[in-house]
Amino acid sequence: GLVCQSPPSKSKLPSGYEFESYLKTGNPLPKPGQVVILDLEVLNEQGNILDDSKNTGVKPSVVIPPLDKPEFNNNPILSLLKTMGRNDSAMVRVPIDSLKTPPENFLSNKFVDYRIKVYNVLDANDYESQQAMKKEQDIDKGYRKAFDYFTKYSEKTLESTDIILPSGISIHLINDTGKEKAGPGEIVEVMYYGFFRDGK
């Protein structure tokens, strides 16, 4: 959750949106072109969480646009991030009728609250380097896990659910999360590895 000060500091953004600062560290504010890494919660007027970025396992990132761009002041999240440094947390209240295309689950509310915690502010090059390093780590971790499965399969010790497709292809299902499967036309992101019988 977000770290709060007591009581929160209430104010208004230049765009007119009401906001509350929960924690203000005094860290430098983001500059145009920098990348802000954050967590974001969306709450309805009863305080129930409608969406939470922490559930995705990936922290959202936002590039700060040039200050003279209209969307900087008109967008409630961008205009709030303008006032926030690393480790700051705050909330901006957004009337539903100010949203061009509000999600269907927002429509029964007069407003929603966007609650934000900033984890880091990075230059674009530093952010890209960090992401590239993380990708390499994920690939290495994925390879080691895949090779371990292959070794167990070769030694006939792999615990899996075996599925034979009509084409004759054999599938060994190792971990079924039970989550909704992708449907026709949907795009999925995958990581896969192939091995010859000798492990190469």
Phi, psi and omega per residue, in radians:
G1 nan 3.136 -3.109
L2 -1.570 2.504 3.094
V3 -1.381 2.273 -3.059
C4 -2.041 2.564 2.935
Q5 -1.738 2.818 -3.062
S6 -2.181 2.140 -0.164
P7 -1.444 2.863 3.107
P8 -1.109 2.594 3.090
S9 -1.503 2.090 -3.080
K10 -1.768 2.483 3.125
S11 -2.835 -3.022 3.097
K12 -2.216 2.467 3.045
L13 -1.366 2.803 3.094
P14 -0.953 -0.498 3.128
S15 -1.297 -0.177 3.139
G16 1.751 -0.177 3.128
Y17 -1.224 2.374 3.070
E18 -1.358 2.454 3.089
F19 -2.517 2.775 3.098
E20 -2.204 2.321 3.038
S21 -1.639 2.095 3.102
Y22 -1.504 -0.748 -3.130
L23 -2.481 2.148 -3.134
K24 -2.107 1.900 -3.016
T25 -1.539 -0.380 -3.038
G26 1.516 0.085 3.084
N27 -1.163 2.718 -3.106
P28 -0.965 2.485 3.107
L29 -1.375 2.667 -3.117
P30 -1.189 2.551 3.113
K31 -1.809 2.742 3.085
P32 -0.935 2.356 -3.133
G33 1.629 -0.310 3.100
Q34 -1.383 2.793 -3.106
V35 -1.897 2.225 3.108
V36 -1.790 2.181 3.100
I37 -1.803 2.262 -2.952
L38 -2.567 2.980 2.867
D39 -2.007 2.528 -3.053
L40 -2.360 2.230 3.012
E41 -2.042 2.465 3.057
V42 -2.012 2.174 -3.094
L43 -2.120 2.535 3.054
N44 -1.457 -3.107 -3.042
E45 -1.224 -0.251 3.050
Q46 -1.538 -0.051 3.138
G47 1.533 0.136 3.111
N48 -1.435 2.429 -3.115
I49 -1.367 2.107 3.109
L50 -1.589 -0.541 -3.118
D51 -2.666 2.545 -3.100
D52 -2.566 2.035 -3.088
S53 -1.112 -0.414 -3.130
K54 -1.122 -0.412 3.141
N55 -1.252 -0.303 -3.123
T56 -1.484 -0.335 -3.089
G57 1.403 -0.005 3.137
V58 -2.234 2.196 3.131
K59 -1.343 2.268 3.094
P60 -1.110 2.691 3.058
S61 -2.288 2.498 -3.091
V62 -2.301 2.263 3.054
V63 -1.533 2.220 -3.142
I64 -1.306 2.122 -3.113
P65 -1.375 2.953 3.057
P66 -0.951 2.521 -3.049
L67 -1.094 -0.445 -3.080
D68 -1.518 0.049 3.111
K69 -1.359 2.265 -3.113
P70 -0.989 -0.616 -3.078
E71 -1.145 -0.318 3.135
F72 -1.122 -0.750 -3.121
N73 -1.533 -0.471 -3.074
N74 -1.448 -0.446 -3.139
N75 -1.493 2.116 -3.055
P76 -1.080 -0.648 -3.126
I77 -1.253 -0.795 3.131
L78 -1.106 -0.732 -3.121
S79 -1.199 -0.514 3.070
L80 -1.286 -0.734 3.140
L81 -1.056 -0.488 3.105
K82 -1.013 -0.469 -3.068
T83 -1.733 0.063 -2.971
M84 -2.068 2.355 3.029
G85 -1.803 -3.070 3.134
R86 -1.036 2.338 3.130
N87 1.308 0.020 3.048
D88 -1.299 2.668 3.024
S89 -2.397 2.528 -3.067
A90 -2.802 2.989 3.122
M91 -2.370 2.390 3.040
V92 -2.081 2.357 -3.116
R93 -1.707 2.222 -3.036
V94 -2.138 2.014 3.057
P95 -1.081 2.406 -3.111
I96 -1.053 -0.640 -3.090
D97 -1.264 -0.070 3.079
S98 -1.608 -0.143 3.131
L99 -1.573 2.320 -3.111
K100 -1.158 -0.827 -3.131
T101 -2.348 1.335 -3.128
P102 -1.161 2.481 3.052
P103 -1.002 2.659 -3.048
E104 -1.028 -0.628 -3.098
N105 -1.340 -0.018 3.057
F106 -1.593 -0.356 -2.878
L107 -1.143 -0.382 -3.127
S108 -1.471 0.056 -3.116
N109 -1.958 2.687 3.034
K110 -1.431 -0.480 3.122
F111 -2.683 2.859 2.977
V112 -2.262 2.664 3.098
D113 -1.892 2.266 3.038
Y114 -1.775 2.000 -3.101
R115 -1.848 2.194 -2.966
I116 -2.204 2.427 2.928
K117 -2.175 2.205 3.125
V118 -1.558 2.160 3.126
Y119 -1.628 -0.603 -3.137
N120 -2.828 2.750 3.042
V121 -2.240 2.088 -3.040
L122 -2.217 2.618 2.928
D123 -1.155 2.672 -3.056
A124 -1.002 -0.733 -3.125
N125 -1.131 -0.713 3.124
D126 -1.131 -0.694 3.135
Y127 -1.127 -0.771 -3.140
E128 -1.111 -0.691 3.111
S129 -1.124 -0.731 3.131
Q130 -1.100 -0.754 -3.140
Q131 -1.159 -0.686 3.129
A132 -1.110 -0.717 3.125
M133 -1.137 -0.732 3.125
K134 -1.109 -0.692 3.130
K135 -1.098 -0.744 3.104
E136 -1.082 -0.711 3.119
Q137 -1.132 -0.717 3.129
D138 -1.131 -0.699 3.140
I139 -1.125 -0.785 -3.141
D140 -1.099 -0.753 3.118
K141 -1.112 -0.734 3.134
G142 -1.132 -0.690 3.130
Y143 -1.104 -0.817 -3.109
R144 -1.081 -0.672 3.131
K145 -1.194 -0.745 -3.140
A146 -1.112 -0.725 -3.134
F147 -1.173 -0.595 3.079
D148 -1.109 -0.746 3.091
Y149 -1.097 -0.732 -3.133
F150 -1.085 -0.731 3.133
T151 -1.081 -0.789 3.129
K152 -1.133 -0.650 3.096
Y153 -1.097 -0.763 -3.132
S154 -1.132 -0.598 -3.129
E155 -1.546 0.045 3.135
K156 1.057 0.601 3.095
T157 -2.026 0.133 -3.109
L158 -1.309 2.175 3.077
E159 -1.549 2.011 -3.074
S160 -2.738 2.890 2.990
T161 -1.705 2.098 -3.065
D162 -1.592 2.302 -3.136
I163 -2.215 2.246 3.087
I164 -1.859 2.060 3.125
L165 -1.351 2.779 3.106
P166 -0.966 -0.470 3.135
S167 -1.315 -0.185 -3.110
G168 1.715 -0.125 3.120
I169 -1.217 2.340 -3.125
S170 -1.723 2.253 3.113
I171 -2.030 2.358 3.095
H172 -1.965 1.813 -3.101
L173 -1.448 1.989 -3.031
I174 -1.596 -0.724 -3.076
N175 -2.461 1.877 3.108
D176 -1.786 1.919 -3.098
T177 -1.316 -0.288 -3.114
G178 1.427 0.047 -3.131
K179 -1.339 2.884 -3.098
E180 -1.049 2.329 -3.125
K181 -1.431 2.681 3.099
A182 -1.148 2.498 -3.130
G183 -1.826 3.057 3.133
P184 -1.000 2.343 3.101
G185 1.499 -0.169 -3.137
E186 -1.455 2.589 -3.133
I187 -1.729 2.302 3.116
V188 -2.140 2.581 3.077
E189 -1.834 2.212 -3.057
V190 -2.274 2.788 2.971
M191 -2.209 2.195 -3.082
Y192 -2.407 2.714 3.122
Y193 -2.391 2.557 3.094
G194 -2.169 2.477 -3.130
F195 -2.302 2.503 2.937
F196 -1.353 2.962 -3.090
R197 -1.098 -0.422 3.120
D198 -1.487 0.070 3.075
G199 1.558 0.056 -3.125
K200 -1.649 nan nan
